[in-house]
Amino acid sequence: MPNSSSISEFLLLAFADTRQLQLLHFWLLLGIYLAALLGNSLISTAVACDPRLHTPMYFFLLNLALLDLGCISTTVPKAMANALWDTRHISYTACAAQLFFFLFLFSAEYSILTIMSYDRYVAICKPLHYGTLMDSRACATMAAAAWGTAVLYSLLHTANTFSLPLCKGNALNQFFCDLPQILKLSCSKSYLREAGLIVVSILVLFGCFVSIVVSYVQIFRAVLRMPSEQGRHKAFSTCLPHLTVVSLFLSTIIFACLKPSSISTPSLDLVVAVLYSVVPPAVNPFIYSMRNQELKDAVRKMMPWTIFSSDKILISLY
């Protein structure tokens, strides 16, 4: 039985066994990856370049787009390369790096989503104090805390996980180096230390979840008390994209963590992993831009030849 010191590489789970399906999955992943790159890059560039979008809400949206870019770039390129070259190998060092960056980006994104719910709460429930509570210094401090805490969190998990003796082979039942799959390779009771870290992490994540729920309960109560229908519509339109992204993010994570072991299969685990690691970074830009006219205008101004300028194209044709 090999131990962690003798393992030089891991074997990832293949998307398919036949060559034709492998190539099909490569092209599907490539399409999703390019869509995520384009969407998040457009949002990042628009927010950074347009002075009208230099507000707390768009500052945190910029952070979210950068995290989405990093998150999907951590897992998908290696999966595409393995599908294209018909291999399953990933080196020990690359696996540790992939786990570190995935945990870092994933936890930072959850923290940013929590901060964004607080931003919407202050904007709607405490509008007179918004400039004070959400000034540039406060926003930078909250963003730095989210990124810094995520670095510490991922460093602790990665260092502790790869310090465990791994003696149950080197095959991972996932298309990237996922924490639960690596822990399954350990045959030492030392994994209880990592289990303790996971319990603490769950408590922190639950605290963030409670914070989001409480924020939106207060938001909905404040919105429903607004006398103006136009004001209610505007408030809901600014909250709906964030609430949709949070729901997508949390529903996939909760299902991945709480699904019964009796229905757990490699294929189902693979699909669930794609849902929480690949789909959100690809669809988040679409969700945020769908009902956001300011963002559409910024992209149109930055790239007048894009589909956002279809009205101008039709006018020029006439």
N, C-alpha and C positions, 0 to 999 in steps of 0.2 A: 504494500500500500504506500503510495507516495505521500510525503508531507509537504508543508508549504515551502520549505527550503529547496526541495527538489523539483517543484513545479516551475517551469519556465514559460508556460503559456496555458491559456484556457481555450476550450472549445465552446463556441456560441451556438445557440439553437438556429438551425437553418429555417428560412421561411417555407421552403419547399424541397422535395427530393428530386424532382425531374428538372432537367436543364431548361426546358421551355418555361416552366413556372418560375424558376429562379430569375430568368431574364424578364419575365412579366413583372415580378415583384420589384426588380431593379428599376424598370421604367416608371412604375407607380410611385415608388419612393422618390425617384428623381423629380417627378412632377410635383409631388407634395413639398419636397424640399425647396425647389425653385419658387413655388408659390409662397412659401413661408419667408424665404429670403427677400423676394420682391415686396411682399406686403409689409413686413417689419422694417425693411430698409426705407420704403417710401414714408412710413409713419415717422421713423427716426429723423430722416432728413427734413421732412416738412416741419416737424416740431422744432428742430434745431435752427432752421433757416428763417421761419416766419415769426417776426416779433409779436404778432397778434396771439400766437400760441405759447408765449412765454408766461404761462400761468401755472399754479400748482397742479391742477388737474392734468395738464398736458406734460408737465415735468415728470410726473409719476407714470404717465402713459409712455413717455420716452424710455424710462427705466424698464417698464414691462416689455416693450418691444426689443430692447437690447437683450434682456434675459431670455426672451423667446428665441431670438436668433442664436444665442449661445446654447440653449437647451437642445434645440433640434440639431444643431451642428455637432453636439457631443455624441449623439447616438446614431443618427441616420447615415452619415458618410461611411462609417465603418460597415454598417449593415449593407449598404449599396455595394461597397467594394467586395464584401464576402459573396454577395449574390452574383456579382459580375464575374468574379474570378473563381467561383465554385469552391470556396473554402470556408472554414469555420474558425480559423485560428485568430487569437488575439494574444499579444505578449502579456506577461505578468505585469510589467511596468505600465503598459498601455491600459490594461484593465483597471489597475489602481487609479490611474489618471482619469479614466472615464468615470469611475465611481465617484471620485472626488468632485469633478466638475458637474456631474449630474446632480448630486446631492446639494452642492453649493447653489447652482442656478435654480433648482426646483424649490429649495427652501427660501431663497431670496425672492422668488416670484410670489410665493405665498405671503411673505411678509409685505411686499409691495401692494398686493391685492388688499391686505388688511388695512394698510395705510390709506389706500384709495377710498375705502369705505369710510374711514374717519374723515377724510377730506370732504366727501359728499355730505357727511353728517354736519360738519361745521358750516359748509356752504349753505345748506338748507335750513338747519335748525338754529344756527348762530351767525346769521349773515353779517350783523353789525361788528362782530369780533373776528370775521374771517381774515381781514388784512393783518391782524395782530397774531392770531394763532397759526396762520399758514403763510407767514412771510418767507422770504427766500432762505433765511438762515435756518428756520424751523424745518423747511422742506429738505434742505441739504443734510441737516442733522438726522432726520428720520430715514432718508435714503441711505446715508452712510451707515446708520445703525443696522438697517436691513441687510446690506451687503456684508458688513463686518461680522454680524452674528452668523450669517450663512457660511462664511469662510470658517469660523470656529467650529460650527456644527459639523460641516462636512469633513474638516480635518480630524476631529475626534472620531467620527464614525469610520473614516477610511483607515486611519492609523490603527484603531482597535481591531477592525475587521481583518486586516492583513497581518496583524500580529498573532492571530489565531492559527493553530496547526490545522492545515487542510489535508485530510488523509482519506477522503472519499472520492478520489479521482479529480479530474479537472474539467468535466463537462457541465456547462451551465444551461439550464432549461429556459433560456431567455436570449433575445437577439442582441442584448447589451449586458454589461456587467452590472447586474442588479443586486442590491444588498441582500435581500432574502435568499436569492439563489446561491450567493457565495457562502452565506452562513450554513446552508444545507451541506456544504462540503466539509464542515468542521466536525471532528469526532471528539472534541475536548469539551469538558464542562466549563471551560473558560468562556464559552459563548454566552454564559449567563451575564457576564459583564456587558457584552454588547446588547443583550436583552434589556438590561437596566437602562442603557442609553436610549433604546427604542421606546421604553415606557415613558421616560422623561420627555422625549420628543413628542410622543402622542399627547401628553398632557399640555405641552406648549402649543401644539397645533390645535388642540381642543380649545385652549384659551383664545387663540386667534379666531377660531370659528365662532365662539360666543361673542367676541367683540364685533365681528361682522354682523351677526344676527341682531345684537342689541342696537347697532348703528342703524340698520335698516328698519327696525321696528320704530325707532324714533323718527326716522326720515318719513316713513309712510304716515305716521300720526301727524307730523307737521304738514305734509303735502295735502292730506285730506281735509285739514283745517283751513287751507288757503281759499279765500273767497273767489279768486279769479280762476276761471277754467284754463285760460292761457298760461297762467303761472303754474298750475298743476301739471299741464302738458309739458312745459319746459323742464320742470323739475324731474318728472318721470323720464323724459328723453335723455337727460344727463346721467341718470342712475341706471337705466335699463341695460346699456351695453356692459357696464361693470358687473351688474347682477347676473347677467347671462354668462359672462366669462367665469365668474366665481362659481356659479352653479355647475358649469361644465367641468371646471377644475376639480371641485370637491366631489361631485358625483362619481367620477371615474376613480378617484383615489379611495373613496369610501367603499366602492364595490370591490376594488382590488384588495383592500385590507380585510373586508368582512365577508367575502364570498365563502360559502361552505367548502371545506376541504373535500367533501364527497363529490363535488362537481368540478373540482380543480383538475384540469388536464393541461399538458404543454400547449396545446392549440388554444385553449381558452385563455391561459396566462399570456400567451403571445398577443392575442387580440386585445386583451385588457391593457397590456403594456403599451401597445400602439395607441390606444385611446387616450391614455394619460400622458404619454411622452411625445407623441408625434402630432396628433390631431389638434390640441389646443394652440400650439405655436403657429399652426397653419391657418386656423380659422379666426384667431383673435383679431388680426388686422381687419378682416372683413366685418366682424361684429362691431368693432369700434368705429369704422368708417361708414357703416350702412346708414345710420341715423344722425351722423355728425356733419352738418353742413360746413362748419368752420374748417374741419379737417379736409373735406373734399375741396373746398376753395383753395386751401394751401397747396394741396397736391396739384390742382389744376393750374395754379400760378407757377408752380415749380416745373411741371411737365405738361405744357399745353397741348402736346400731341397725344396724350393718353386718352383712354376711353371716358375719362371724366369730362372731356371737352367735346362730347358727341353733339351737344347742342350747337356749338360753334361750327363744327364740321357741316352740320345740316344747313346752317345759315349760309355758309360759304358756297355750298352747292347750288343754292338758289340765286 
